[in-house]
């Protein structure tokens, strides 16, 4: 039976859809502060160490992220799944600790997440292309293409990836696509929000709580608040000697 849709109609429809996608992408970049005509942005984030630790026990960004992305709560610690979490300064930056460091400094909680590295070792070892680095610098993850080999977990020097030992759909809420047991997942820098012209949820939540500890922006734009912050303050990156070039910075 002959199709009612001609090749010309198909090409026209595809062209219109592509044009709409390009317009939407440009609008999203503009909404996030990426300069028009400057090509794809390169997204990054800065964590103000002192501000993040100033509110004891704060988990607002963590809880919001996990709820929105249907990250399961697992009772057994060794099977825990986390996209964003906190660790002591001494564990995040062991090379910055000296013999006479104050215990309070060692135990200062730091927010940690996937570093969305420029030279990401996790993407190089994935045999199925389930994880890859987008043109905007986001190390993305397609959990439905993941075969659970865990090569990426072994390659990541930051412990930013988690294996689903249990069914993460059980008791989960939110609209983010559910996963299944036997796959790896991690922070995706809220690509579903970035592509809609919004900042990552953790950044939005942090802003609403008072003086923001998280700054997000385009690393390619020298006028962006992120670039200005990185130029004005002392900055650390996790395990920088490895050459992974993280896109998450810590302002001290």
Secondary structure by P-SEA (a helix, b strand, c coil): ccccccaaaaaaaaaaaaaaaaaaaaaaaaaacccccccccccbbbbcccccccccccaaaaaaaaaaacccccccccccccccccccccccccccccccccccccccbbbbcccccccccccccccccccccccccccccccccccccccccccccccccccccccccccccccccccccccccccccaaaaaaaccccaaaaaaaaacccccccccccccccaaaaaaacbbbbbccccccccccccccc
